[in-house]
Amino acid sequence: MLVYLQGAITFLKKEYSALSIFLALFSALVFVAVDMPWATGVWFPYTTIAFITGAVTSMLCGYIGMKIATECNVKTTYLCNIDIEQGFRVAFQGGEVLGFCLVGLALLILEIM
C-alpha cells in the first residue's frame, strides 16, 4: 500500500468500525419502529433493507472518495510545484473521476433496488 494512503485507510477503518455498530443498532430500531412485521403481516423488512443498503453504499462511496482524493491531492501538490496549470488540470480531473464514480455507483444501486 502506498505510504500516503495508510493514514486515510486507518482513519476509515476506525470510523467505519464505530459506524457499523451504529448501523446495527439503528437497523434494529428501524425494523421494530417502522417495518413492524408482527403488526402489518408483511414479513420482509423493506425499509430496513433499504436503510442498510443506503448506509453500506454511503460507506463504500466514502472509501472510494478517500482513495481518489488522497491520490489526486498527492499528484496535485507535486505538479503545482512544477507548473500551476498542470496541478489545476490534475485536481479538476480528479474531481471529475470522483463525481462520475460516485454518481455511477448511486445509479447502479438505485437500479438494483
C-alpha positions in Angstrom: 0.0 0.0 0.0 1.2 3.5 -0.8 2.5 5.4 2.3 0.3 8.4 1.9 -2.8 6.2 1.8 -2.1 4.4 5.1 -3.3 7.3 7.3 -6.5 7.7 5.3 -7.3 4.0 5.3 -6.6 3.7 9.1 -8.9 6.6 9.7 -11.7 5.0 7.6 -11.2 1.7 9.4 -11.7 3.4 12.8 -14.6 5.4 11.6 -16.4 2.5 9.9 -16.0 0.2 12.9 -17.9 2.8 15.0 -20.4 3.4 12.2 -21.1 -0.3 11.8 -22.1 -0.5 15.5 -24.5 2.4 15.0 -25.8 0.8 11.8 -26.6 -2.4 13.6 -28.4 -0.6 16.4 -30.3 1.8 14.2 -31.3 -1.0 11.8 -32.9 -2.9 14.7 -34.7 0.3 15.7 -36.0 0.8 12.1 -37.1 -2.8 12.0 -39.0 -2.5 15.2 -40.4 1.0 14.8 -41.1 1.1 11.0 -41.4 -2.3 9.5 -43.3 -4.0 12.4 -43.8 -7.3 10.6 -46.0 -8.6 13.5 -48.4 -5.8 13.1 -48.5 -5.5 9.3 -48.3 -9.1 8.3 -45.6 -8.4 5.8 -42.5 -10.4 7.0 -40.0 -8.9 4.6 -38.3 -5.8 6.1 -38.3 -3.5 3.1 -37.4 -0.3 5.0 -34.6 -1.9 7.0 -33.0 -3.5 3.9 -33.2 -0.1 2.1 -31.6 1.6 5.1 -28.8 -0.9 5.3 -28.2 -0.7 1.6 -28.0 3.1 1.7 -25.6 3.0 4.6 -23.3 0.5 3.0 -23.4 2.4 -0.2 -22.5 5.6 1.6 -19.6 3.9 3.3 -18.4 2.5 0.0 -18.6 6.0 -1.5 -16.6 7.4 1.4 -13.9 4.7 0.9 -13.7 5.3 -2.9 -13.7 9.1 -2.4 -11.0 9.0 0.2 -8.7 6.9 -2.0 -9.3 9.0 -5.1 -8.9 12.3 -3.2 -5.8 11.3 -1.4 -4.1 10.0 -4.6 -5.2 13.2 -6.5 -4.0 15.5 -3.8 -0.5 14.0 -3.8 -0.3 14.4 -7.6 -1.7 17.9 -7.5 0.7 19.0 -4.8 3.7 17.6 -6.8 2.6 19.2 -10.1 1.8 22.6 -8.6 5.5 22.8 -7.6 6.3 22.4 -11.3 3.5 24.2 -13.1 0.3 25.5 -11.5 -1.7 24.8 -14.7 -0.8 21.1 -14.7 -1.7 20.9 -11.0 -5.0 22.5 -11.6 -5.7 20.1 -14.5 -5.0 17.1 -12.3 -7.1 18.4 -9.5 -10.0 19.1 -11.8 -9.8 15.7 -13.5 -9.6 14.0 -10.0 -12.8 15.7 -9.1 -14.4 14.6 -12.4 -13.4 11.0 -11.7 -14.7 11.1 -8.2 -18.0 12.7 -9.2 -18.7 10.2 -12.1 -17.7 7.3 -10.0 -20.0 8.1 -7.1 -22.9 9.1 -9.2 -22.5 5.9 -11.3 -22.4 3.8 -8.1 -25.5 5.5 -6.8 -27.4 4.9 -10.0 -26.3 1.3 -10.1 -27.6 0.7 -6.6 -30.8 2.6 -7.4 -31.3 0.4 -10.4 -30.7 -2.8 -8.4 -33.2 -1.7 -5.7 
